[in-house]
Amino acid sequence: MTAASARPAPGPGARNLVVGVGARRGAPADAVFGLIEEVLRGAGLRTADVVEVATVETKADEPGIVGAAAWLGVPVRAYPAAALAGVRVPNPSGAPAGAVGTPSVAEAAALIDADELVVEKSAGKGLATCAVARRFPAVLGPFPVSGEKNSTPLVTEGPRPFTMAAMNPPTRNIESAGPDLRHHGDAEVRGEDLTDLAVNVRTHTPPEWLRQRIAASLVSLAAYPDGTAARTAVAERHGLPVERVLLTAGAAEAFVLIARALPARRPVVVHPQFTEPEAALRAAGHGVGRVLLREEDGFRLDPAAVPEDADLVVVGNPTNPTSVLHPAALLERLARPGRTLVVDEAFMDVVPGEREALCGRTDIPGLVVLRSLTKTWGLAGLRIGYVLAEPETVALLAEAQPLWPVSSPALAAAQACMEPRALVEAARAADRITVDRAHLLAGLAEFSEVRAVEEARGPFVLVRLERAAEVRERLRLLGFAARRGDTFPGLGPQWLRLAVRDRATTNRFLQALDQAVQALPARTGR
């Protein structure tokens, strides 16, 4: 094998290696993993620094590739053959070109979303090929926090050297510096008959009374939507003037409007966090800084970690996926003249009493609060949410919306969910989730292999365990879908997010988790 770059290997902890793999049908997992291990060792690289295994779509379900990735504890990323065929590789071969349409699956898959080929293609006993590429890490700084020796770094995009990968056309318009920002929990269950712990929508929703209200709105579909009544209901629910309310097709639309309509020279997203805000900002052409909260700090926010010149800051509360609830007084410290402070409160209505909410505040400069009706009311397919902000900000966002952005059924749902009986039902649901979450955390505490973020206040729990990718796949075989954590910036393949469910479902899940953990094969000698 040949090292293709003289650039020194990154230090320990620099997880930025992509392993491209091609394999014959039926190649065993130990053979594929053994080749990867040999290639990495021969180049002085570590398996711990691998972030993903990449291959062509037609090979993505090969047990040998899936098994090797599971042993590494990383996901498999698959690319269409047509996309790989456009990648220039140093060692093209006619055999794979004829079979799958690309002259080197291993090299093309490694390079397509990386910056530099580190190890050229190597073959192992005719069963598999392997190549290794590196993603250059984002630049840390240059904004150290005064007086904080171990302050949380701001991650910004730095210049990347011209390499082989720079000659290849981009495969997507959202550069994520590693994680797939457009992966969401619904992908874990789509088309599958699994008990869903991957999506944070409350089960057995929408309730019958809400279904009836939505159905009743269908008689008016011939008329264009009129959001006046729903907008007024939202304003009254939060004690705000109607001019401070904007109805949107879910919180996701609100993030797109913010990215396109509000001026921002230096936007920053606090991570780990719902990834759509960053994805929307990048799609709108913004460079995005990241403040990465740390596990050792309990994923709690230090306002001093956000750079002074950040003029748009996005933070979730409670945060998805960590489930941490930040104190309102702490978030207030992020506000200042000339800065837009976006607080995503999509899960605030599952916090009893909605303590730490900022949705009704009018005294915080630049505050923009996002709310969603998706989670508590089971309306993900209807798309309804809203923005609460200064009238001038609402006007800017409204100008960026298309005409009639929210459908009549969605408007009917929004109005219904603001009524007193709906608020009472939501409060009761929040209390039940609190009890059910405590039951889940107590069960997880029985596993020595599992460490949960204990300060969870949302309808989900973030857990860390070694070989999480392999555990997740075994859980799927046992009928349960868990949300992978490696697509959230700041987390890695050892993280899973688990939705809170009722006690009976949680008990069944804990039994399945025990089976999945106990069934893990020993890694002796690897």
Protein Blocks (a to p, Z undefined) as FASTA:
>chain_A
ZZfbfbdcddehiacbdcdddddehiafklmmmmmmmmmmmnopafklpcbdcddfklmm
gmklmmmmmmnopacddddfklmmmpccfbdcfklmmmnopablklmmmmmmccbdfbdc
ddeehlaccdddddddddehjddcehiakbccddddddddddfklmpccfbfbdghhpaf
kbcfklmmgopacddfkbccdehiacfklmmmmmmmmmmmmpccdfklmmmmmmmmnopa
fklpccdehjklmmmmmmmmpgcfbdcddddddfklmmmmmmnopacddddddfkloopa
cfklpcfklcbdcddddddfklpacdfklmmmmgcehiacdddfklmmmpghiioiaklp
ckbghiacdddfklmnopmmnopadddddfklmmmmmmmpcehkbcfklmmmmmmmmpmk
lmmmmmmmmmmmmmmmmmmmmmmmmpmkbccdfkbcbfbdcdddehklmmmmmmmmnopa
cddfklpghiafkbccdddddfklmmmmmmmmmmmmmmpccfehZZ
